[in-house]
Amino acid sequence: MSDNLYSWGRYPPHPQTAIPCHWRADIRQALADRVSRHGTLLPFGNGRSYGDSCLAASDQVLYMRPLDRFIAANWETGLIRAEAGVTLDEVLAVAIPKGWFLPVTPGTRFITLGGALANDVHGKNHHIKGTFGRHVPRFGLVRSDRDPLVCSTTENPEFYAATIGGLGLTGIIDWVELQLAPIRSSLIDATNVRFGSLDEFFAISAELDPSHEFTVSWIDCLARGKSAGRGIYMAGNHAEEGPLAYEDNAKLNVPFTPPFSAINQLSLRLFNNTYYRAHRAGRHNSRIGYEPFFYPLDRILNWNRIYGPRGFQQYQCAIPDANAAAATKALLDAIAAAHSGSFLAVLKRFGDVASPGLLSFPLPGATLALDFPQRGKITANLFARLDAIVREAGGRQYPAKDAHMSGADFRGAYPAFEQMITLSDPVISSRFWRRVTT
C-alpha cells in the first residue's frame, strides 16, 4: 500500500505508511515487524478522525479496515460481534432489515467499530444513551507486551476503561461486541424549529430534549446583531411504523481537490442565509429516512476536498451547564468578529449519562463544533481566543477532532491522562499523544 493515508481534515499533512492487516491472527506479527523497524506505530481505521490523533508518531500505521468480517450475531437480542474494521454502515446494512439500529451513531456512518470505540463517539442521543462505549459489553485487545486480552467491566476492567476513548493507544482492538437498539421502522419522525437567538435555543432544548431521543441544532456562526445565535433545532424519534429499509441513496462526489478552499466568507454567508431561510418559522413535523437525518454529509463523497490542499481543522468543545449559555455566546462572538466560520456549525446539549472511558469527551452541558479552513496564523490566533474562552468556562476540547490543543489544556481537562500513560501500549504512539504529553 502506498503512502496515501491522511486524517480526514488533511491537517497536519503527514502521510501515513500503511501496513494492511487482513487476519486477526496476523496482528501480533505485524505489530512486531513494524516496531522492529520504526520503534512505534498506531492502528488506523477508515480515516475519519479529523486531526492528528489517528497519525502515528512514526507515521507507520497498521491499517485495520480489511478486518471487515462479522463473527457472531444473535438477532433475538441484537447482540453482535464483529472485527474492528467493520464500518457502521456495514452494520446498518445487516441490522436494519432485522429490526435493529446502532445504539449511538456520530454524523458519519463510514467509521469503523474499532474507531468508534477508540474515540468513544457520541451522537444526537447522548442525553438518552450516552456514548458508544456504554453499549460495548466486550472487545478484544492485542498488545505488544502480553497475550491478547478480552476486556469488559469484569475482565481486565482497567484496560476496558482505558481503551474506550483511549485513541488507539492501549493496543490493537481486533473485535468488538455491540448491543444494538431495537426499532420498528427505519424512518424518523422529525421536528424542526427555527430559532432566532441562543436564549431561544436553550429554551427549546430544555423543552423538547426530554421527549426526543435525537436532538441537534445547526447554528449560523456568522450572524451578528439581532440575528446572532440564530439556527435550526432538529429533533427526532424512530417511527413506530414503516419499512425496515437500509438506505444507500445516490451520492454526489467531489472528484478532486481544488487549488484553493471553496469555503470563504462570501460562500459561507450565502449558504447560511439560504439554509436559515429555507426553514419556515415555527415548528414543523415530517417523517424522513434515517440517512438524511443522521448522515446528511455522507451523501457527498470526499467532501473534505472542498477545503483545498491545506485542509481544515474542526474545533469542538464541551462547556459545563453552568457556563454553557455565556461561553457559547462568547465563542460565536469571537468567530463572527474574526470573519471566519463554518457552514457545519453544530450545537447540542450533552446529558448527564456518564461515559465509561478514562478520556471520554462528553460532559453535562453544551457542545459546539465547527470546521475551519486551515489558514495558518489566522486560524491559530482564532483558536487561541476560543481556547481561552473554553478554559475559563471549565470546558474541554475533543481529542478525536483536534490538531492544535496545548498540552496544558489537555492535561487540565483530562486528569486521567496520567493513568492512561501507565496503561498505554509501550510501542503505540500518535502525533496527538506526543504533542499533549511532552
N, C-alpha and C positions, 0 to 999 in steps of 0.2 A: 504494500500500500504506500502511496506517495505521501509526501509531507504536506497534506492539504486539510488538516483538521484545525478549525478555529472555534473560538467561542461564538455564540450567536451574535453578539454585538460587534464582533470583529475588532475588538479593542480590549486589551492591548494586542498588537499584531504579532503574536508569536505562534508560528505554525507548529503543530504537534506531529511528531513522527509516530505513526500508529502501528501497533502490533495486534492484528486481529486475533481474537480468541473464539474458536468455533466449538470447543467442547469444555465442559466444566472440569473434566479430568486433566486438562492441559494447563489450568491456571497456575498451579504451583510451579511447573517447569518454566512457563513463560515469565512468571514473576522472577524466578531465579536467574534466568538467562539475561533479561533486560537489566536487572540490578547489577549483575557482574560486569556489565559493560558501561553502565551510566550512573550507577550509585543509587538512584531513586527513580520512581515512576508514579503514575496516577491512573486509576481507572477512568474511562471516558465512555459515555453513553451515546446519545443521539445528537449531542452538540447543541442543546437548547439552553444551557446556562449562559447568562449574558456577559459576565465579567471574567475574572481570572481564577475563579475557584475551580474551574474544570481544566486549567492549564497546568501541566506538570512543571515543577521547579526545574527538572532536567529536560523538559519538552519531549519526553518519551511517555507515551500513554498506552495502556492496554485497552484496546478497542473492544467493548463488550456487546455492541449491537448484534453480532452474529449469534449470540446466545439467545435465540428467539423462540424457544420451544415451551409449550405447556407441559407440565409434569403430571398434574392431577387436578381434578375438579369434582366437586360434589354439588350438583345443580339443585339438590333438595335444600341445601343450607347456604349455597352461594359462596362457599369457601374454595378458593383456587390456589394452586401453587404453580409458579412459572419461573423460567430462567430470567435473570436480571435484565437481559437485553430486549425482552418483550415490551412493546410500547403500549401506552394506554389505549391507543386506537385499536391495536390488535386485541386487547381485552374486550373493548366495546363490541367489536365485530362478532365475537363469540358469545358474549354475555347478554347483550340486549335481546336477541330473539328468544332467549330462555327466561327473560323476566328479571334481569339483574343489571345494575349500573355501578359505576365507580362510586365508592363512598365519599371520596373527595377528589376533585379534579382542578388543576390550575387552568389558565387560559389557553393552553395548547394541549392537544392530545398526542403530540408527537414526541413526548419524553418517555424514557424507559422506566420500568418498575424500579430498577436499581437507582436511577437518578432521582425519581420521585421520593424514594426512601432516604437517600443520602442528603437531599435538600429539605426533607420533611415539608413538602409543598402544602400549600393551603389553597382554598378555593372560595367560592361565593357563599359557602355554607359553614364557614368557620364558627360562627356564633351558635351553630347547632351541633356540628360533627367534629369540630376541632381540625387537627392536621392529619395528613395522610398516615403518619406513623401510628396513630391511635388505632388504625384498622389493619395493622400488620401484626398478627399473633407471633409469627416466627420468620426467621430468614437464615440463610447460610452465609458464613463469613470465612474467607480464606485469607490467612495471614502468613507472613514470611517467617514468623518466629515460633509457630506452634502448629499442631494438627488443625484441620478445618473444624469450625465451630458451628453449632446450632445455637441461635440466640433468641431468647424470649424473656418475658418478665421473670421466669423461674430458672432458665438455663442461660448461664453466662449473662446475668442481668446487667452487669456493668458495661459490657460490650453492646448489649441491646440498646441501652440509653445513649451511649456514645456514638453509635453508628447512625441512629435516627437523627437526621440533621447534621451529621458529622462530616459532610462534604467529601466523602470517599476516603477519609484519612485513616480509618481504623482497620482497613483491609479491603479485600475484593468481595463485594456482595455477589454471590453466584446464583442464588434463588430467593424468591420472595413468596410468602404465603399472604394472601389478601382476602379479607372478608368483604364481599360485595354487598350492595344495598338492593333490596327488592323494589321493583317498580311494576306498575300495572300498564304503563304506557311510556313510550319514549318521547312523547310530546310534553311540552312545558306550558302550563298556564301562567302567562307572564303579565305583569303590571308595570307600566311606565308612568312616571310622574316627572313633569318638568318643574324644576325649582329655580328660583331667582337669586338665592344667596346661600351662604354656608349655614346661617341660622335655620333656614328652611330645610336644608339637607339633614341637619341633626334632628330636627323635629320630625321629619318624615321617617328617618331611620328608626327613631325611638318608637314610632307608632307601628310601622309595618314590618320591621325585622322579626319580631316575635311570631308573626303569623305566616312568614315565608321562609322556607329553608334556604333559598338562594337570593342574595342581595348584593348589588354593586352599583356604583354610580360613575358615570363619565362626567368630567368637570372641565369647563372652559378655563384653562390656566392663563389665557391671555386677557380675559375680560377684566376691566378696571372700572372704577367709579361705581355707579349704581348697578352695573351688571356684574361686578366682582363676585365670584363664588357661584355663578350660575351653572346649571348642569342638568343631567337626566338621571333620575333614580330608577333602577330596574330591579324588579323582584320577581320571583317565580317559584312554583312548586311543580313536581311531576304530576301530570294529569292523571285523573283516576280512571280514565278510559281512553281507548285509542289504540293504534297499532304499536307493536314492539318491533320497530324497524331501525336497523343500522343505517346511518346516513353517510353517504360518500358522494356528495354532490360535485358537479363540475367545478373546477378551480381555475382561478387566474394564476399567472406566473410572471414574476419579474425575471426576465431571461438573462439579464446581465447587470453588472454594477456600473451605474453611470459615473462619469468623471468627477461629479460634484454631488453634494447632498440635495435631494429634491425637497427636503424639509427645511423651510426657512420661514421668516416671519410672515411673508406675504401668503404663502401656501397654507400655513397654519391658521392664519386669521380667516382666510376664505373657507377652509374646511370647518373650523369651529363655528363660525356664524351659520354656515349652511346646515351643519349637523344639529345645532341647537334649534333652529327654526323649523327643521323638518319634523320635529316632535311638537305636536299641538299642546297648548296649555291644558292643565287639568290631568285627570287620571284616566288611563286607557288600558283596557284588558284585551288580551289576544291569546290564541293558542298557537304555538310555533314549535318547530322542530328543535331538538336539543343542540344541533350543530350551530345554527346562528345565535342561539342563546349563550352557550358555553364557549364556542370556539370561532368567533367571527373572523379573527385574523388568520386562522388556519385555511381559510378559503383563498388566501393569497400566498402561493408558494414562494419561498425565498424573498419575503417582504423585507427582510433585513437589508437587502441590497439597495433599497431606495435611499439609504443614508450615505451612499457613496463610499469611496475607497478608505476613508478614515474611520468608518464605522460609527457606532453610537454607544452611549452609556445609559443605563437605566438608573434612576435614583428612586429607591423605595425605602421608606422609613415607617416605623410604628411609633405612635405617640400615646402615652397613657391617657386614660379617660379624663382625668382631672385637668389636663392641659391640651386636650385634643383640639377643641374649637379654636383657641387662641393661637396655638402653634401652627395649625393648618392654614389659618388666615395669614400668618406671618410668612409661611413658606410660599404661598401663592402670590403674596405681595412682592416678595423678593424675585420670584420668577418673572412676573409681569414687568417689574421695574427693569429687569435685565434684558427685556425684549427677547426673551427666549421662551421656550415652551415645548409642548408635546401635544400631538393630536390623540395620543394614547394616554391621557391623564385619567387615572383610575383612583377613586376614593371609596373606601368602605370602612365599616366598623368590625373589628375583631370582637369575638366573645370572650368569656372567661373560662372556656374549656382548656384545661392545662395540656400543654404539649409534652410528649414523653421524652424528647431528646434533650441532651445537655446544651446544645447550641441552637435549639429550635427558635425561630424568629418571632412568631406572633406573641402579643401581649394584649390584655384587655384595653381597648382604645380604638384609635383610628389608624388606618394605613393609607398612605398616598404613594402612588407610583407613576413616574413619568419617564419618557425616553427623550434623550437629548443628543443631537448630532455632536460628534466629537470635534470640538473647536479649540483644542489646546488650552492656552491660558484663560480664554474666555470661559470655557467650561469649568476649569479648575477654580477660578475665582468665584463663580456662582456656587459651585458645590461647597466651597469653604463657608460661604454665607449660610447655606442650607444646613451644613453640619453644625454650625454654632446654634442655630435655632433648635435643632433636634436635641443637641446636647443639653441645652438649657432647660428643655421641656422634659428631660428624663427619658427620651426615646432612644431608638436604636435603628441601625440600617440592616438590610437583608444581605447576608454574605453571598447568597446564590446569584444576586444581581449586581454585585459590587465590583468596581475596578479602581477604587480610589481611597477607601476608608483608611484612616490613620490607625496605627497600632494602638495608640492610647484610647481612641474612641471604641475600638473593638474590645479591648481588654476591660474597659469600664462598663460596657454594655453587656458583655458575656463573661461574667466572672468564672464560669465553669471551664474557661479555656485552660486553666492550669490542670484540671483533671483530664481534659482532652489530651494534653501533651503527654501525660503518663500512659494513656490508652491508645494513642496513635500507633500505627504500624511503623517500625523504625526505618523502613525503606520506601515509605509513601509520603510524598510531599507535593504541595501545589504552590504556584506563584502567590496565590492569596495567602496561604498559611505562612509562607516565608516572609511576606510583606507585613503581616499584622503581629507576628510573634517574635520578630528580631529587631 
